[in-house]
Amino acid sequence: EAKTKAKDTIEESDVRARQIIADMEDRLKALIEQYKKMESTRDDMVSELRRLASEVLDKVERSKQQSKGFDPDKHLSVVKTEAKKIAFPNLDYEKSHHKEQAEEKHEEIVEEHHLPRETPKKPQKSFFDEIG
């Protein structure tokens, strides 16, 4: 009877050990599948980040190319001229605008050649000098 109990106990332990090993194998297979899914997800995320980074760099480059032609001084002078036209509608600003541009070009030439700029000196007359 002791031999039978021992034999039964050994068989039960054997069955139980095989079940435990089978469960461990199933869990290991599930873990491997999860690992492979995580690897695939990681690879997808990395490629998506690379694509997004490439798009951002392309947009930055396009933005740089568009802003190369922008001259804020030119726009400022146009705005100033328009503001003067609105404030003083009777004056001819086209001629004065061209005169200002000519003066700016003259200043640039003077600065390039390092020549001192001569300012025209007009004698200051008062209203009373002109009347009398």
Backbone torsions as a table, in degrees:
resi	resn	phi	psi	omega
1	GLU	NA	-38.5	178.5
2	ALA	-66.4	-37.4	178.5
3	LYS	-64.4	-41.2	-179.5
4	THR	-65.6	-43.6	178.5
5	LYS	-63.8	-40.9	179.9
6	ALA	-65.7	-43.2	179.3
7	LYS	-63.2	-44.5	178.3
8	ASP	-61.5	-43.0	-179.7
9	THR	-63.6	-41.7	178.8
10	ILE	-65.1	-42.2	179.2
11	GLU	-64.5	-43.5	177.5
12	GLU	-62.0	-42.1	179.3
13	SER	-64.5	-39.9	178.2
14	ASP	-62.1	-47.4	179.6
15	VAL	-62.0	-45.2	-179.4
16	ARG	-63.5	-41.6	178.5
17	ALA	-63.3	-42.1	179.0
18	ARG	-64.6	-38.7	177.7
19	GLN	-64.7	-44.0	-179.9
20	ILE	-61.8	-43.8	179.5
21	ILE	-64.5	-41.9	179.1
22	ALA	-63.1	-43.0	176.7
23	ASP	-61.8	-41.9	179.2
24	MET	-63.4	-40.9	178.3
25	GLU	-63.5	-42.0	178.3
26	ASP	-62.3	-44.3	179.3
27	ARG	-64.3	-40.5	179.1
28	LEU	-63.7	-42.5	177.6
29	LYS	-62.1	-41.0	178.4
30	ALA	-64.5	-41.6	178.4
31	LEU	-63.7	-39.9	178.6
32	ILE	-63.4	-42.5	178.2
33	GLU	-62.5	-43.7	178.6
34	GLN	-63.0	-40.5	178.8
35	TYR	-61.7	-44.3	179.9
36	LYS	-64.3	-39.3	177.3
37	LYS	-63.8	-42.2	179.6
38	MET	-64.7	-40.5	176.6
39	GLU	-61.1	-44.2	179.7
40	SER	-63.4	-43.2	178.3
41	THR	-62.6	-42.9	178.0
42	ARG	-60.2	-46.4	179.6
43	ASP	-61.6	-40.3	178.1
44	ASP	-63.5	-43.2	-179.4
45	MET	-65.4	-41.2	179.7
46	VAL	-63.4	-44.6	179.6
47	SER	-66.0	-37.0	177.3
48	GLU	-65.0	-42.4	177.5
49	LEU	-63.7	-39.5	177.0
50	ARG	-62.9	-42.5	179.5
51	ARG	-63.1	-45.0	179.8
52	LEU	-63.6	-42.5	179.2
53	ALA	-62.4	-40.9	178.6
54	SER	-63.4	-43.0	178.0
55	GLU	-62.1	-43.2	-179.8
56	VAL	-63.3	-44.5	179.0
57	LEU	-63.2	-38.4	176.5
58	ASP	-62.7	-43.9	179.4
59	LYS	-63.7	-40.2	178.2
60	VAL	-62.7	-43.9	179.7
61	GLU	-63.4	-43.0	177.6
62	ARG	-62.9	-39.7	179.2
63	SER	-64.0	-41.7	177.6
64	LYS	-61.8	-42.2	-179.5
65	GLN	-64.1	-39.4	-179.6
66	GLN	-68.9	-35.0	-175.9
67	SER	-82.3	-9.4	179.0
68	LYS	-63.7	-36.3	-177.7
69	GLY	-83.0	-2.0	-176.2
70	PHE	-84.1	122.6	178.4
71	ASP	-116.9	101.8	-176.4
72	PRO	-64.5	-31.4	179.8
73	ASP	-65.1	-37.7	179.0
74	LYS	-63.7	-45.6	179.6
75	HIS	-65.7	-36.9	178.3
76	LEU	-63.4	-42.8	-179.8
77	SER	-66.7	-36.1	177.2
78	VAL	-64.3	-43.1	179.6
79	VAL	-64.0	-42.2	179.2
80	LYS	-61.7	-43.6	179.7
81	THR	-62.3	-45.3	179.2
82	GLU	-63.3	-39.4	179.0
83	ALA	-64.3	-39.8	178.5
84	LYS	-66.7	-38.0	178.2
85	LYS	-61.2	-40.5	-179.6
86	ILE	-70.0	-42.7	-177.4
87	ALA	-70.7	-37.8	-177.9
88	PHE	-129.5	80.8	-174.0
89	PRO	-68.9	-18.5	-176.6
90	ASN	-84.1	-14.3	-178.1
91	LEU	-86.9	152.3	179.3
92	ASP	-94.4	100.9	-175.6
93	TYR	-86.8	-14.8	178.3
94	GLU	-63.9	-45.4	-180.0
95	LYS	-66.3	-43.1	-179.3
96	SER	-68.4	-32.8	178.2
97	HIS	-65.7	-44.1	177.8
98	HIS	-64.6	-36.8	178.2
99	LYS	-64.5	-42.3	177.8
100	GLU	-62.2	-41.2	178.6
101	GLN	-64.1	-41.0	178.4
102	ALA	-63.1	-41.0	178.0
103	GLU	-64.0	-40.6	178.5
104	GLU	-62.9	-42.4	178.4
105	LYS	-63.6	-40.9	178.3
106	HIS	-61.7	-42.1	177.9
107	GLU	-61.3	-41.0	179.3
108	GLU	-63.8	-42.7	179.9
109	ILE	-64.3	-43.1	179.5
110	VAL	-62.2	-43.3	-179.5
111	GLU	-66.0	-36.6	179.4
112	GLU	-65.4	-39.5	-177.5
113	HIS	-93.0	-1.5	179.4
114	HIS	56.4	37.9	176.6
115	LEU	-92.7	144.4	176.8
116	PRO	-70.3	137.6	-178.5
117	ARG	-84.4	131.0	177.9
118	GLU	-93.8	130.2	177.1
119	THR	-101.8	131.7	179.8
120	PRO	-65.5	131.2	-178.9
121	LYS	-101.7	118.8	177.5
122	LYS	-105.5	134.6	176.5
123	PRO	-67.2	133.7	-179.1
124	GLN	-81.5	124.0	178.5
125	LYS	-118.1	145.2	177.5
126	SER	-93.6	170.4	178.3
127	PHE	-60.4	-37.3	-177.7
128	PHE	-70.6	-30.1	177.2
129	ASP	-67.0	-35.7	-178.3
130	GLU	-73.1	-33.2	-178.7
131	ILE	-71.7	-46.7	-170.2
132	GLY	-83.9	NA	NA
